């Protein structure tokens, strides 16, 4: 029996190694640009006024673009059972949660994750230039400007009047991520302006301001609203939208909350608010899309307290590598894999260096209750269309969290879809046409959920960027 067990273990390791060697050319970041004809228009009716109505109608029209799957996608209303409780997502898709982080247990999910994940980082050296884009610096605070790349959609008369979509990478990502470049280029080619943003602690912003701490979302959320104001001042920008991936998805959702929250929201403590700039007005009125949100990020922080191997858990190990790289770069006392320790280091050198600063920051960032600690009803305050997109086989953030979250959200402006595949942020390699079509239709001022109704909801209203 022991001999048989050892043989099976050896065979499993051998097969895994062989699989990695065979597919080594596939398990790497890839460019998946939008192609002519990828944008499949959706039609809308006056009845589709909420984001949830819009998603239901749009997904029905775009679903044939998805690869054939044993189980259908889940929309907002599908995530809650008749008893009012969230459904079992793994059971619906026939998946085993224990295997999602294993290469053999979730090869396609991890493959699509790797194909969409970035390399880098590009800090000392800027990311390679993008054709048609210019580097800009956006002032957000005294003595600091955020680095970004701006692409302008044009017609024969110069810049066209159009929405500008802001793109956020994952944690410590920068504009070297091919996924960001491909999406930015697709937006501009199809009549939108695009701004790829490098937040504090990221890319060229980190290079130019190495002494500015990264608060993992508190200051950066307010920065996002200031960026929206800056864009609104450009004469050719009609509105702004926001797309975030992974931790960038969390920040996008926080921006939607902060834009509409009450002045005395308990998730912003008095001490924390003293260091945040005051902003007013409405922001990202074209809408917000969050891909692969890390709903239970504190649970992930708990997991990251213990080192993991890239063999057993390649995705979580990659996160720990990012944490170690940040600690090395900042020359912190301990080069750790613990993101909790990293957060403490970052706050210690910020102007929020008071006893409860980290706890206050986590309350600000928290989207779901954790260990008895509250999160507030943040998504209930969103006053712009919000679309959450998750994959059932996400190896980093369980799709069940999306169901659990949406079961508690009543705001009809917030909608969610769980697709059968795509891994973590790997939506372009999973299904290019669905991915680009959903984004383009969502932000289209005549086809998306933010449309004002003054133009007929028809694909004929869309103007090409080349007109």
C-alpha positions as a printed NumPy array, in Angstrom:
array([[  0.   ,   0.   ,   0.   ],
       [  2.807,   2.412,   0.929],
       [  4.644,   1.53 ,  -2.261],
       [  1.495,   2.192,  -4.294],
       [  0.974,   5.547,  -2.521],
       [  4.542,   6.612,  -3.228],
       [  4.16 ,   5.604,  -6.858],
       [  0.963,   7.656,  -7.198],
       [  2.649,  10.68 ,  -5.622],
       [  5.634,  10.322,  -7.951],
       [  3.335,   9.91 , -10.945],
       [  1.361,  13.013,  -9.997],
       [  4.519,  15.103,  -9.662],
       [  5.884,  13.766, -12.936],
       [  2.672,  14.549, -14.809],
       [  2.588,  18.035, -13.319],
       [  6.176,  18.708, -14.323],
       [  5.561,  17.386, -17.822],
       [  2.456,  19.516, -18.167],
       [  4.362,  22.612, -17.15 ],
       [  7.175,  21.865, -19.598],
       [  4.777,  21.224, -22.463],
       [  2.773,  24.368, -21.792],
       [  5.631,  26.642, -20.679],
       [  5.133,  28.787, -23.754],
       [  1.454,  29.231, -22.913],
       [  1.748,  29.941, -19.181],
       [  3.042,  33.464, -19.625],
       [  1.679,  36.949, -20.141],
       [  0.191,  37.411, -23.612],
       [ -1.078,  40.245, -25.713],
       [ -4.729,  39.735, -26.637],
       [ -5.751,  42.867, -28.51 ],
       [ -9.255,  43.631, -29.663],
       [ -9.805,  42.743, -33.308],
       [-12.106,  44.166, -35.933],
       [-15.575,  42.764, -35.405],
       [-15.035,  41.829, -31.767],
       [-17.463,  44.465, -30.485],
       [-20.88 ,  42.851, -30.626],
       [-23.471,  45.557, -30.028],
       [-26.338,  44.985, -27.619],
       [-29.786,  46.499, -27.968],
       [-31.579,  48.053, -25.017],
       [-35.099,  49.163, -24.193],
       [-36.367,  51.929, -21.983],
       [-37.249,  49.268, -19.407],
       [-33.563,  48.458, -18.873],
       [-32.945,  51.4  , -16.581],
       [-31.072,  49.736, -13.709],
       [-27.628,  48.198, -14.034],
       [-29.141,  44.831, -13.197],
       [-31.714,  45.162, -15.965],
       [-28.977,  46.229, -18.346],
       [-26.741,  43.281, -17.443],
       [-29.538,  40.761, -17.796],
       [-30.388,  41.979, -21.284],
       [-26.776,  42.446, -22.395],
       [-25.495,  39.12 , -21.102],
       [-28.332,  37.274, -22.823],
       [-27.198,  38.797, -26.12 ],
       [-23.478,  38.259, -25.515],
       [-23.57 ,  34.826, -23.886],
       [-23.288,  32.961, -27.241],
       [-19.775,  34.436, -27.515],
       [-18.609,  32.458, -24.455],
       [-16.928,  29.052, -24.806],
       [-19.256,  26.122, -24.371],
       [-19.565,  25.226, -20.682],
       [-21.354,  22.59 , -18.648],
       [-22.934,  25.26 , -16.442],
       [-24.396,  28.635, -17.321],
       [-23.132,  31.969, -16.044],
       [-24.714,  33.401, -12.913],
       [-26.23 ,  36.897, -12.867],
       [-27.13 ,  39.036,  -9.864],
       [-30.54 ,  37.488,  -9.305],
       [-29.141,  33.96 ,  -9.738],
       [-26.73 ,  34.387,  -6.822],
       [-29.455,  34.299,  -4.191],
       [-31.728,  31.325,  -3.544],
       [-35.435,  31.358,  -2.74 ],
       [-34.502,  31.389,   0.948],
       [-32.69 ,  34.706,   0.505],
       [-29.298,  33.111,   1.1  ],
       [-26.372,  33.015,  -1.372],
       [-26.26 ,  29.91 ,  -3.522],
       [-23.355,  27.456,  -3.542],
       [-21.325,  28.676,  -6.521],
       [-18.909,  25.724,  -6.637],
       [-21.809,  23.294,  -6.65 ],
       [-23.47 ,  25.14 ,  -9.542],
       [-20.32 ,  24.963, -11.651],
       [-19.258,  21.511, -10.469],
       [-15.959,  22.753,  -9.028],
       [-13.966,  21.808,  -5.976],
       [-12.749,  24.852,  -4.072],
       [ -9.813,  22.883,  -2.667],
       [ -8.44 ,  22.272,  -6.158],
       [ -8.754,  25.772,  -7.619],
       [ -5.228,  26.754,  -6.562],
       [ -3.631,  23.564,  -7.834],
       [ -2.174,  23.418, -11.315],
       [ -3.706,  20.05 , -12.152],
       [ -6.945,  20.838, -10.346],
       [ -7.51 ,  24.144, -12.155],
       [ -5.113,  24.231, -15.067],
       [ -7.237,  26.418, -17.354],
       [ -7.989,  28.898, -14.591],
       [ -4.322,  29.234, -13.687],
       [ -3.378,  29.323, -17.378],
       [ -5.725,  32.227, -18.099],
       [ -4.534,  33.958, -14.927],
       [ -0.895,  33.718, -16.02 ],
       [ -1.707,  34.915, -19.534],
       [ -3.288,  38.094, -18.162],
       [ -0.904,  38.775, -15.272],
       [  1.82 ,  41.373, -15.644],
       [  5.578,  41.168, -15.453],
       [  7.84 ,  43.97 , -14.359],
       [  7.873,  45.962, -12.251],
       [  8.64 ,  49.062, -14.316],
       [  9.851,  51.587, -11.767],
       [ 13.461,  52.557, -12.415],
       [ 12.767,  52.05 , -16.105],
       [  9.44 ,  53.234, -17.559],
       [  7.256,  50.727, -19.324],
       [  7.722,  50.634, -23.122],
       [  5.822,  53.39 , -24.888],
       [  2.393,  52.743, -26.372],
       [  1.724,  54.   , -29.902],
       [ -0.625,  56.984, -29.859],
       [ -0.443,  57.528, -26.092],
       [  1.283,  60.344, -24.217],
       [  2.656,  60.352, -20.684],
       [  0.898,  62.841, -18.409],
       [  1.225,  63.844, -14.769],
       [ -1.902,  64.55 , -12.757],
       [ -1.608,  66.676,  -9.581],
       [ -3.574,  65.095,  -6.744],
       [ -1.977,  66.521,  -3.626],
       [  0.584,  69.056,  -2.556],
       [  3.915,  67.927,  -3.945],
       [  2.692,  64.833,  -5.76 ],
       [  1.491,  64.053,  -9.275],
       [  0.334,  60.65 , -10.49 ],
       [  1.954,  59.262, -13.624],
       [ -0.402,  58.094, -16.338],
       [ -0.755,  57.381, -20.046],
       [ -3.453,  59.163, -21.966],
       [ -4.894,  58.095, -25.287],
       [ -7.203,  60.467, -27.148],
       [ -9.83 ,  59.24 , -29.595],
       [ -9.977,  61.505, -32.632],
       [-12.087,  62.284, -35.639],
       [-11.327,  64.44 , -38.654],
       [-11.657,  67.594, -36.549],
       [ -9.264,  66.51 , -33.789],
       [-10.169,  65.06 , -30.37 ],
       [-13.729,  63.823, -30.353],
       [-16.174,  64.43 , -27.527],
       [-16.3  ,  61.118, -25.663],
       [-16.07 ,  59.469, -22.231],
       [-12.603,  58.855, -20.79 ],
       [-12.108,  55.489, -19.106],
       [ -9.541,  55.224, -16.3  ],
       [ -7.743,  51.868, -15.986],
       [ -6.262,  50.469, -12.763],
       [ -3.922,  47.458, -12.549],
       [ -3.68 ,  45.024,  -9.65 ],
       [ -1.641,  45.586,  -6.526],
       [  1.721,  47.253,  -7.296],
       [  0.972,  46.922, -11.008],
       [  2.101,  49.503, -13.523],
       [  1.742,  50.406, -17.179],
       [  4.008,  47.572, -18.188],
       [  1.041,  45.203, -17.882],
       [  0.064,  44.127, -21.389],
       [ -3.573,  43.656, -20.37 ],
       [ -3.805,  47.371, -19.558],
       [ -2.167,  48.402, -22.829],
       [ -4.461,  46.172, -24.895],
       [ -7.614,  47.475, -23.231],
       [ -6.502,  51.105, -23.448],
       [ -5.76 ,  50.711, -27.151],
       [ -9.124,  49.026, -27.748],
       [-10.978,  51.844, -26.031],
       [ -9.265,  54.532, -28.099],
       [ -9.73 ,  52.629, -31.347],
       [-13.44 ,  52.409, -30.628],
       [-14.088,  56.027, -29.821],
       [-13.299,  56.394, -26.125],
       [-10.467,  58.255, -24.455],
       [ -8.376,  56.112, -22.072],
       [ -6.161,  56.917, -19.092],
       [ -3.926,  54.187, -17.637],
       [ -3.077,  55.308, -14.11 ],
       [ -0.121,  54.477, -11.859],
       [ -1.146,  55.101,  -8.25 ],
       [  1.099,  56.015,  -5.338],
       [  3.599,  53.229,  -4.816],
       [  3.217,  52.092,  -8.432],
       [  5.348,  52.517, -11.554],
       [  6.67 ,  55.955, -12.367],
       [  4.695,  57.536,  -9.526],
       [  6.737,  55.4  ,  -7.137],
       [  9.929,  56.305,  -8.993],
       [  9.335,  60.043,  -8.723],
       [  7.896,  59.966,  -5.183],
       [  9.592,  57.09 ,  -3.332],
       [  9.008,  58.774,   0.038],
       [  5.221,  58.849,  -0.402],
       [  3.678,  55.842,   1.35 ],
       [  1.043,  53.604,  -0.192],
       [ -2.028,  53.252,   2.047],
       [ -3.545,  50.382,   0.044],
       [ -6.609,  52.443,  -0.788],
       [ -7.477,  55.181,   1.69 ],
       [ -5.567,  58.076,   0.136],
       [ -5.65 ,  56.44 ,  -3.269],
       [ -9.464,  56.348,  -3.347],
       [ -9.586,  60.113,  -2.903],
       [ -6.849,  60.425,  -5.553],
       [ -9.158,  58.615,  -7.973],
       [-11.903,  61.181,  -7.466],
       [ -9.407,  63.994,  -8.048],
       [ -8.266,  62.289, -11.254],
       [-11.902,  62.228, -12.394],
       [-12.163,  65.972, -11.713],
       [ -8.955,  66.601, -13.66 ],
       [-10.298,  64.696, -16.654],
       [-13.654,  66.466, -16.495],
       [-11.826,  69.74 , -17.099],
       [-10.563,  68.546, -20.485],
       [-12.866,  70.027, -23.15 ],
       [-13.255,  66.782, -25.094],
       [-14.088,  64.54 , -22.095],
       [-17.864,  64.175, -21.7  ],
       [-17.745,  61.867, -18.657],
       [-15.408,  59.43 , -16.914],
       [-15.541,  55.703, -16.261],
       [-13.362,  53.397, -14.174],
       [-12.104,  49.826, -14.669],
       [-10.134,  47.969, -12.002],
       [ -8.548,  44.528, -11.917],
       [ -7.836,  42.502,  -8.756],
       [ -6.917,  45.011,  -6.015],
       [ -7.619,  47.747,  -8.534],
       [-11.187,  46.392,  -8.609],
       [-11.426,  46.967,  -4.865],
       [-10.251,  50.544,  -5.302],
       [-12.767,  51.081,  -8.11 ],
       [-15.597,  49.914,  -5.84 ],
       [-14.306,  52.085,  -3.01 ],
       [-14.333,  55.071,  -5.365],
       [-17.987,  54.369,  -6.205],
       [-18.79 ,  54.209,  -2.484],
       [-16.795,  57.297,  -1.532],
       [-18.398,  59.284,  -4.349],
       [-21.864,  58.774,  -2.873],
       [-21.29 ,  58.208,   0.862],
       [-22.708,  60.356,   3.644],
       [-20.449,  63.019,   5.135],
       [-20.478,  61.22 ,   8.49 ],
       [-19.986,  57.688,   7.168],
       [-18.697,  55.596,  10.11 ],
       [-16.244,  53.778,   7.839],
       [-14.182,  56.974,   7.667],
       [-13.016,  57.715,  11.195],
       [-12.443,  61.26 ,  12.328],
       [ -8.687,  60.79 ,  12.679],
       [ -8.36 ,  59.165,   9.26 ],
       [-10.459,  61.845,   7.578],
       [ -8.104,  64.572,   8.795],
       [ -5.528,  63.42 ,   6.284],
       [ -7.929,  63.073,   3.341],
       [ -8.612,  65.875,   0.907],
       [-12.107,  67.217,   0.523],
       [-13.738,  66.451,  -2.833],
       [-17.156,  67.331,  -4.164],
       [-19.3  ,  66.714,  -7.219],
       [-20.052,  63.453,  -9.009],
       [-17.378,  61.157, -10.358],
       [-17.165,  58.277, -12.85 ],
       [-20.718,  58.842, -14.038],
       [-20.081,  56.59 , -17.062],
       [-19.832,  53.7  , -14.597],
       [-17.409,  51.397, -12.817],
       [-16.356,  47.832, -13.721],
       [-14.589,  45.62 , -11.157],
       [-12.874,  42.474, -12.47 ],
       [-11.874,  39.772,  -9.945],
       [-12.529,  41.725,  -6.753],
       [-10.743,  40.591,  -3.586],
       [-13.818,  40.762,  -1.355],
       [-12.281,  39.017,   1.657],
       [ -8.852,  40.633,   1.467],
       [ -8.303,  40.303,   5.234],
       [ -8.846,  36.572,   4.967],
       [ -6.172,  36.583,   2.268],
       [ -3.954,  38.587,   4.597],
       [ -4.366,  35.81 ,   7.159],
       [ -3.299,  33.242,   4.569],
       [ -0.276,  35.319,   3.597],
       [  1.065,  35.127,   7.15 ],
       [  2.473,  31.724,   6.216],
       [  4.893,  31.179,   3.318],
       [  3.558,  29.123,   0.426],
       [  5.4  ,  27.393,  -2.402],
       [  4.86 ,  28.269,  -6.034],
       [  4.37 ,  24.571,  -6.703],
       [  1.451,  24.108,  -4.3  ],
       [ -0.122,  27.556,  -4.667],
       [  1.401,  29.477,  -7.598],
       [ -1.025,  32.412,  -7.435],
       [ -0.726,  33.123,  -3.709],
       [  3.045,  32.628,  -3.937],
       [  3.163,  35.323,  -6.621],
       [  1.397,  37.73 ,  -4.239],
       [  3.979,  36.968,  -1.558],
       [  6.753,  37.674,  -4.059],
       [  5.23 ,  41.139,  -4.666],
       [  5.221,  41.782,  -0.917],
       [  8.858,  40.739,  -0.554],
       [  9.865,  42.888,  -3.524],
       [  8.165,  45.918,  -1.979],
       [  9.902,  45.315,   1.372],
       [ 13.271,  45.045,  -0.339],
       [ 12.719,  48.175,  -2.36 ],
       [ 11.691,  50.239,   0.657],
       [ 14.44 ,  48.709,   2.825],
       [ 12.031,  47.834,   5.592],
       [ 13.407,  46.153,   8.716],
       [ 12.018,  42.767,   7.718],
       [ 11.778,  41.314,   4.231],
       [  8.501,  39.541,   4.812],
       [  5.831,  37.722,   2.858],
       [  3.202,  39.14 ,   5.235],
       [  1.052,  41.812,   3.649],
       [ -0.211,  42.772,   7.11 ],
       [  3.334,  43.625,   8.177],
       [  3.864,  45.54 ,   4.932],
       [  0.746,  47.622,   5.602],
       [  2.03 ,  48.423,   9.088],
       [  5.365,  49.559,   7.624],
       [  3.618,  51.785,   5.074],
       [  1.352,  53.427,   7.636],
       [  4.257,  53.935,  10.029],
       [  5.888,  56.33 ,   7.56 ],
       [  2.67 ,  58.143,   6.683],
       [  1.114,  61.141,   8.429],
       [ -1.412,  58.715,   9.98 ],
       [  1.128,  57.4  ,  12.427],
       [ -1.255,  57.027,  15.366],
       [ -2.113,  53.892,  17.392],
       [ -5.267,  52.858,  15.499],
       [ -4.196,  54.002,  12.037],
       [ -4.002,  50.529,  10.493],
       [ -7.341,  49.483,  12.015],
       [ -8.96 ,  52.664,  10.691],
       [ -7.446,  52.063,   7.271],
       [ -8.744,  48.486,   7.177],
       [-12.223,  49.684,   8.128],
       [-12.06 ,  52.108,   5.185],
       [-10.987,  49.332,   2.811],
       [-13.232,  46.552,   4.1  ],
       [-16.007,  45.509,   1.718],
       [-17.268,  42.529,   3.749],
       [-17.345,  41.967,   7.522],
       [-14.325,  40.097,   8.847],
       [-13.831,  38.387,  12.218],
       [-16.735,  40.298,  13.729],
       [-15.498,  43.65 ,  12.428],
       [-17.964,  45.744,  10.386],
       [-17.64 ,  46.823,   6.764],
       [-20.626,  49.102,   6.386],
       [-23.011,  48.872,   3.435],
       [-20.58 ,  50.527,   1.052],
       [-22.104,  49.418,  -2.246],
       [-25.515,  50.729,  -1.227],
       [-24.075,  54.239,  -1.61 ],
       [-22.964,  53.814,  -5.223],
       [-24.853,  56.309,  -7.386],
       [-23.205,  55.337, -10.686],
       [-23.604,  52.024, -12.55 ],
       [-21.348,  49.339, -11.055],
       [-20.621,  46.018, -12.752],
       [-18.824,  43.22 , -10.898],
       [-17.307,  40.462, -13.064],
       [-15.865,  37.308, -11.514],
       [-14.839,  33.849, -12.704],
       [-16.062,  30.638, -11.117],
       [-12.547,  29.141, -11.303],
       [-10.694,  32.141,  -9.863],
       [ -7.694,  30.576,  -8.057],
       [ -7.042,  33.612,  -5.854],
       [-10.434,  35.05 ,  -4.828],
       [-13.326,  32.61 ,  -4.398],
       [-16.318,  33.363,  -6.588],
       [-18.468,  32.384,  -3.617],
       [-17.502,  35.731,  -2.076],
       [-19.248,  37.524,  -4.943],
       [-22.446,  35.595,  -4.235],
       [-22.146,  36.254,  -0.506],
       [-21.633,  39.95 ,  -1.144],
       [-24.418,  40.39 ,  -3.666],
       [-26.886,  38.627,  -1.371],
       [-26.596,  41.637,   0.915],
       [-26.685,  44.392,  -1.74 ],
       [-30.064,  45.879,  -2.627],
       [-28.803,  48.788,  -4.746],
       [-30.1  ,  48.161,  -8.315],
       [-27.18 ,  50.19 ,  -9.673],
       [-24.855,  47.331,  -8.63 ],
       [-24.89 ,  44.166, -10.754],
       [-22.702,  41.072, -10.919],
       [-21.942,  38.194, -13.245],
       [-19.926,  35.036, -12.532],
       [-18.593,  33.41 , -15.697],
       [-17.715,  29.705, -15.935],
       [-14.037,  30.434, -16.653],
       [-11.279,  33.072, -16.86 ],
       [ -9.343,  32.415, -13.655],
       [ -8.145,  35.576, -11.933],
       [ -8.363,  38.616, -14.285],
       [ -7.908,  36.294, -17.293],
       [-11.067,  37.389, -19.098],
       [ -9.392,  38.396, -22.352],
       [ -7.628,  35.023, -22.863],
       [-10.784,  33.193, -21.774],
       [-13.106,  34.926, -24.224],
       [-11.82 ,  37.985, -26.036],
       [-15.069,  38.892, -27.788],
       [-17.259,  38.732, -24.682],
       [-14.715,  40.676, -22.613],
       [-14.323,  43.559, -25.031],
       [-17.991,  43.634, -25.996],
       [-19.14 ,  43.855, -22.385],
       [-16.748,  46.733, -21.645],
       [-17.502,  48.718, -24.81 ],
       [-21.27 ,  48.36 , -24.469],
       [-21.168,  49.206, -20.764],
       [-19.43 ,  52.535, -21.332],
       [-21.175,  53.459, -24.579],
       [-23.252,  56.574, -23.758],
       [-26.144,  55.296, -25.894],
       [-25.982,  51.575, -25.074],
       [-24.725,  51.367, -21.495],
       [-26.588,  51.586, -18.179],
       [-25.529,  55.233, -17.74 ],
       [-27.21 ,  56.332, -20.975],
       [-29.419,  59.401, -20.619],
       [-32.157,  58.177, -22.941],
       [-31.955,  61.162, -25.268],
       [-30.6  ,  59.031, -28.132],
       [-32.273,  55.888, -29.404],
       [-30.544,  52.759, -28.025],
       [-29.284,  51.525, -31.359],
       [-25.886,  50.512, -32.647],
       [-26.402,  53.143, -35.339],
       [-25.726,  55.826, -32.744],
       [-22.143,  54.679, -32.249],
       [-19.58 ,  56.772, -34.076],
       [-16.284,  55.308, -35.114],
       [-13.164,  56.938, -33.735],
       [-11.996,  57.236, -37.313],
       [-14.999,  59.238, -38.535]])
